[in-house]
């Protein structure tokens, strides 16, 4: 009888274990299904955001290609909002000729640029000399700068030449990701960058390039325009848009999905091929 009782005990334990295994399997299947549904919802939301971003880009490029005065005035970096099928789209147009060519920058321009970005004291000196040491072709560090030996511990090899991207700035001594983001819209590393044109430049870029009284007045006026205190001037003939590289920045949100795209375009004025795309990300 003790043997039969023992067998019944083992059978009961086995049954309980089997039930537990089945319960765990069912729970795993349910959790996998929930994760799959959530992932599917996330992918759908991102797809909607991608479609909204594409639509926002197409709408903006259409107005730009029309060569109208409204498009000319819109190249000032200010955000414009488009609502489309419950998606929120924010579009900005930035004149590439109104950016600082950072690979050909002069010392005093670096100082003013970093001041406009909110730096002062040692933080400004470290970033200024760090940048100038990064893009020059020698190994002699400035007073607050850094060369190869200073970067060795971090496993970084300074360029000793032109920056290849804006994000590369984050590797330079004195530059944080937050500082790079503050500068992103105002500087360019394009090796074919045209001479600076203040017509559509943003206030901080304008203030960094020029320091005389006339420039100060232009900066104040541009800041007022950016704050919406006055209507932005036309800034030139609509034909000025031709062959002018313009970055179209699009942020689109649909539900939990969000995408950010930047595309540099140049209008050609040719009906059969109205624009060229230089870069996109």
C-alpha positions as CSV (number, residue, x, y, z in Angstrom):
1,X,0.0,0.0,0.0
2,X,2.9,2.3,0.8
3,X,4.2,1.6,-2.7
4,X,0.9,2.4,-4.3
5,X,0.6,5.6,-2.2
6,X,4.0,6.6,-3.3
7,X,3.2,6.0,-6.9
8,X,0.0,8.1,-6.6
9,X,2.1,10.9,-4.9
10,X,4.6,10.9,-7.8
11,X,1.7,10.9,-10.3
12,X,0.2,13.9,-8.5
13,X,3.5,15.8,-8.6
14,X,4.0,14.9,-12.2
15,X,0.5,16.2,-13.0
16,X,1.1,19.4,-11.1
17,X,4.4,20.0,-12.9
18,X,2.8,19.3,-16.2
19,X,0.0,21.8,-15.5
20,X,2.6,24.4,-14.4
21,X,4.5,23.8,-17.6
22,X,1.4,24.2,-19.7
23,X,0.5,27.4,-17.8
24,X,3.9,28.8,-18.4
25,X,3.7,27.9,-22.0
26,X,0.3,29.6,-22.3
27,X,1.7,32.7,-20.5
28,X,4.7,32.8,-22.8
29,X,2.4,32.6,-25.9
30,X,0.2,35.3,-24.6
31,X,3.1,37.5,-23.8
32,X,4.6,36.9,-27.2
33,X,1.3,37.8,-28.8
34,X,1.1,41.0,-26.8
35,X,4.6,42.0,-27.7
36,X,3.9,41.2,-31.3
37,X,0.8,43.3,-31.3
38,X,2.7,46.2,-29.6
39,X,5.6,45.9,-32.0
40,X,3.1,45.8,-34.9
41,X,1.4,49.0,-33.6
42,X,4.8,50.7,-33.3
43,X,5.8,49.7,-36.8
44,X,2.4,51.0,-38.1
45,X,2.8,54.3,-36.2
46,X,6.3,54.7,-37.6
47,X,5.1,53.9,-41.2
48,X,2.4,56.6,-40.8
49,X,5.0,59.1,-39.6
50,X,7.2,58.2,-42.5
51,X,4.3,58.8,-44.9
52,X,3.5,62.1,-43.2
53,X,7.1,63.2,-43.4
54,X,7.2,62.4,-47.1
55,X,4.0,64.3,-47.7
56,X,5.4,67.3,-45.7
57,X,8.6,67.3,-47.8
58,X,6.7,67.0,-51.1
59,X,4.3,69.9,-50.2
60,X,7.3,72.1,-49.1
61,X,9.3,71.3,-52.2
62,X,6.3,72.0,-54.4
63,X,5.9,75.5,-53.0
64,X,9.7,76.1,-53.2
65,X,9.8,75.0,-56.9
66,X,6.9,77.4,-57.6
67,X,9.4,80.3,-57.0
68,X,6.9,82.4,-55.2
69,X,7.6,85.1,-52.6
70,X,6.1,83.1,-49.8
71,X,8.7,80.4,-50.3
72,X,11.5,82.9,-50.5
73,X,10.4,84.4,-47.1
74,X,10.1,80.9,-45.6
75,X,13.9,80.2,-45.9
76,X,14.6,81.6,-42.4
77,X,14.8,78.4,-40.3
78,X,11.5,79.1,-38.5
79,X,9.2,76.1,-38.1
80,X,5.9,75.8,-40.1
81,X,3.3,73.3,-39.0
82,X,1.2,71.2,-41.2
83,X,-1.6,68.9,-39.9
84,X,-2.4,66.0,-42.2
85,X,-4.7,63.0,-41.4
86,X,-4.1,63.4,-37.6
87,X,-0.3,63.6,-38.1
88,X,1.7,66.6,-36.9
89,X,4.3,67.8,-39.4
90,X,6.8,70.5,-38.7
91,X,8.9,71.8,-41.6
92,X,11.8,74.2,-41.6
93,X,13.8,75.5,-44.6
94,X,17.4,76.7,-44.0
95,X,19.5,78.5,-46.6
96,X,22.9,76.7,-46.9
97,X,24.5,79.9,-48.0
98,X,23.5,81.5,-44.7
99,X,25.6,79.0,-42.8
100,X,29.1,79.4,-41.4
101,X,31.7,77.3,-43.3
102,X,33.3,75.9,-40.2
103,X,36.2,74.3,-42.0
104,X,37.4,77.7,-43.2
105,X,36.5,79.6,-40.0
106,X,38.7,82.4,-38.6
107,X,39.6,82.7,-34.9
108,X,37.4,85.7,-34.1
109,X,34.4,84.1,-35.9
110,X,34.8,80.9,-33.8
111,X,34.7,83.1,-30.7
112,X,31.5,84.9,-31.7
113,X,29.9,81.7,-32.9
114,X,30.5,80.0,-29.5
115,X,29.3,83.1,-27.7
116,X,26.1,82.9,-29.6
117,X,25.8,79.3,-28.6
118,X,26.0,80.3,-24.9
119,X,29.6,79.6,-24.0
120,X,32.0,81.9,-22.1
121,X,35.1,81.7,-19.9
122,X,37.1,78.5,-19.9
123,X,34.3,76.6,-21.7
124,X,34.5,79.0,-24.6
125,X,38.3,78.9,-24.7
126,X,38.5,75.1,-24.6
127,X,36.0,74.7,-27.4
128,X,37.5,77.5,-29.6
129,X,41.1,76.2,-29.3
130,X,39.9,72.6,-29.5
131,X,38.1,73.2,-32.8
132,X,41.0,75.2,-34.3
133,X,43.5,72.5,-33.4
134,X,41.2,69.8,-34.8
135,X,41.0,71.4,-38.3
136,X,44.6,72.8,-38.6
137,X,47.3,70.5,-40.1
138,X,49.9,70.7,-37.3
139,X,50.4,68.9,-34.0
140,X,51.1,72.0,-31.9
141,X,48.2,72.5,-29.4
142,X,47.0,76.0,-28.6
143,X,46.9,77.3,-25.0
144,X,43.4,75.7,-24.4
145,X,43.5,73.2,-27.3
146,X,44.3,69.6,-27.8
147,X,46.3,67.4,-30.3
148,X,46.9,63.7,-30.7
149,X,48.5,63.1,-27.3
150,X,45.5,64.7,-25.5
151,X,43.0,62.5,-27.3
152,X,45.0,59.2,-27.1
153,X,43.5,58.0,-23.8
154,X,40.0,58.3,-25.3
155,X,41.1,56.4,-28.4
156,X,40.3,59.4,-30.7
157,X,42.5,60.5,-33.6
158,X,42.1,64.2,-34.3
159,X,41.4,65.0,-37.9
160,X,44.1,67.6,-38.5
161,X,42.0,68.6,-41.4
162,X,38.5,69.4,-42.5
163,X,35.5,68.1,-40.5
164,X,33.6,65.5,-42.5
165,X,30.3,65.9,-40.7
166,X,28.6,68.1,-38.1
167,X,28.3,65.1,-35.8
168,X,32.1,64.9,-35.8
169,X,32.2,68.1,-33.7
170,X,31.1,66.0,-30.7
171,X,34.5,64.4,-30.7
172,X,36.4,67.7,-30.4
173,X,37.6,68.9,-27.0
174,X,35.1,71.3,-25.5
175,X,32.1,70.2,-27.6
176,X,29.2,68.3,-26.1
177,X,26.3,66.7,-28.0
178,X,24.1,69.5,-26.7
179,X,26.4,72.2,-28.1
180,X,26.6,70.4,-31.4
181,X,22.8,70.4,-31.7
182,X,22.8,74.2,-30.9
183,X,25.2,74.8,-33.8
184,X,23.8,72.3,-36.2
185,X,21.5,74.7,-38.1
186,X,24.1,77.4,-38.4
187,X,27.3,75.7,-39.7
188,X,28.2,73.6,-42.7
189,X,31.1,71.3,-43.5
190,X,30.3,71.3,-47.3
191,X,33.6,71.5,-49.1
192,X,31.9,73.4,-51.9
193,X,30.1,75.9,-49.7
194,X,29.4,79.2,-51.4
195,X,30.5,82.5,-49.8
196,X,28.3,83.5,-46.8
197,X,25.1,85.3,-47.9
198,X,23.3,87.1,-45.1
199,X,20.0,87.4,-46.9
200,X,18.4,84.5,-45.2
201,X,20.9,83.8,-42.5
202,X,19.7,83.1,-39.0
203,X,20.6,85.7,-36.3
204,X,23.3,83.7,-34.6
205,X,25.2,83.0,-37.8
206,X,24.9,86.6,-38.9
207,X,26.2,87.8,-35.5
208,X,29.2,85.3,-35.7
209,X,30.2,86.4,-39.2
210,X,30.0,90.2,-38.7
211,X,30.7,92.4,-35.7
212,X,30.2,95.9,-37.0
213,X,27.3,98.2,-36.1
214,X,25.5,97.5,-39.4
215,X,25.6,93.8,-38.7
216,X,24.3,94.4,-35.1
217,X,21.3,96.2,-36.6
218,X,20.7,93.3,-39.0
219,X,20.9,90.8,-36.2
220,X,18.3,92.7,-34.1
221,X,15.9,92.9,-37.0
222,X,16.4,89.2,-37.8
223,X,15.7,88.3,-34.2
224,X,12.5,90.3,-34.3
225,X,11.4,88.5,-37.4
226,X,12.2,85.1,-35.8
227,X,10.1,86.1,-32.8
228,X,7.2,87.0,-35.1
229,X,7.3,90.7,-34.2
230,X,7.3,91.9,-37.8
231,X,6.9,90.4,-41.2
232,X,10.1,89.1,-42.7
233,X,11.1,91.1,-45.8
234,X,11.0,89.5,-49.2
235,X,14.8,89.4,-49.2
236,X,15.3,89.5,-52.9
237,X,13.8,88.4,-56.2
238,X,12.2,84.9,-56.4
239,X,14.9,84.0,-59.0
240,X,17.3,84.0,-56.1
241,X,16.0,80.6,-55.2
242,X,17.5,79.1,-58.3
243,X,20.8,77.2,-57.7
244,X,20.6,78.1,-54.0
245,X,21.1,74.9,-51.8
246,X,18.3,74.8,-49.2
247,X,17.9,72.2,-46.4
248,X,14.3,71.0,-45.9
249,X,14.0,69.7,-42.3
250,X,10.9,67.6,-41.6
251,X,9.7,66.3,-38.2
252,X,6.6,64.2,-38.4
253,X,4.6,62.5,-35.5
254,X,1.8,60.1,-35.9
255,X,0.6,58.5,-32.7
256,X,3.7,57.0,-31.1
257,X,5.7,57.2,-34.3
258,X,8.2,60.0,-35.0
259,X,10.7,60.5,-37.8
260,X,13.2,63.3,-38.6
261,X,14.5,63.9,-42.1
262,X,16.9,66.5,-43.6
263,X,17.3,66.9,-47.3
264,X,19.4,69.4,-49.2
265,X,17.8,70.4,-52.5
266,X,18.8,72.9,-55.2
267,X,16.3,74.3,-57.7
268,X,17.5,74.1,-61.4
269,X,14.7,76.1,-63.1
270,X,14.4,73.4,-65.7
271,X,10.8,72.1,-66.3
272,X,12.0,68.6,-67.1
273,X,14.2,68.4,-64.0
274,X,13.2,71.1,-61.6
275,X,15.5,70.2,-58.7
276,X,18.5,68.2,-57.6
277,X,18.9,66.4,-54.3
278,X,22.3,66.9,-52.8
279,X,22.1,64.9,-49.6
280,X,19.5,63.3,-47.3
281,X,19.4,61.6,-43.9
